[in-house]
């Protein structure tokens, strides 16, 4: 069964002024599990904290660039 994990964006790659891929670090996991996600092909995997629950994780209050 798949589940949503809280993650933070730790790096990104831009192309033509647009973000193409983001590197995420999953909270409570070792950095070896960090993952690059293609924002175009895998956008369905990227949601704001609390999108599927009433959760209000630290990421919800982080500074947005």
N, C-alpha and C positions, 0 to 999 in steps of 0.2 A: 504494500500500500504506500502510495506517495503522500508526502505531507509538505506543507509550507514551512520553511525555516527562515528565521530572521537573519538578515545579512546586511552588510554595509559595503558601499562601493569604495574600493581602495585605490583604484586606478582606472583610467579610461583612455581610449584611443579615438582620435578624431580624424575625419577625412572631409575635406571641403567645408570645414566649419561646423560639421555635424558629428555628434557622438555615434560611432559605429559599433564599438564593443566596450563593455565594462568588465572590470575584474571585481568580483565580489568575495568577501570573506564572511563565512557563516559563523555567527556568534556561537561560542562554546566549542568550536571545532578547531583543530590544528590547521595552521596555514597551508599544509600540504593539500588540503581540500579546497583551497581557493580556486575559483573557476572563472574563466573568461566566457562571457555571454554575448552573443551577437544580438544587438538591439533590434535589428530588422527581422531576422529569422526566428528569434526566440523571445520576442517581446512579451508573449503570453506568460513567460516565467518571471517577469518583473512587475511587482505590485508594491504599493505603499503599505507600510505596516498598518495592520488593522483592517485591511480590505476585506478579509473573510472572517473577521472576529472583532471583538471590542478591544483588542490588544492595543496598548499604547506603549510600545517599546521605545527605547532610547532613540532609535533612528527617526521616529516621528518628530522629534524635537531638534534634530541635528540641523546645522546650517546647510542650506542648499546653495550650490554654486550656479 
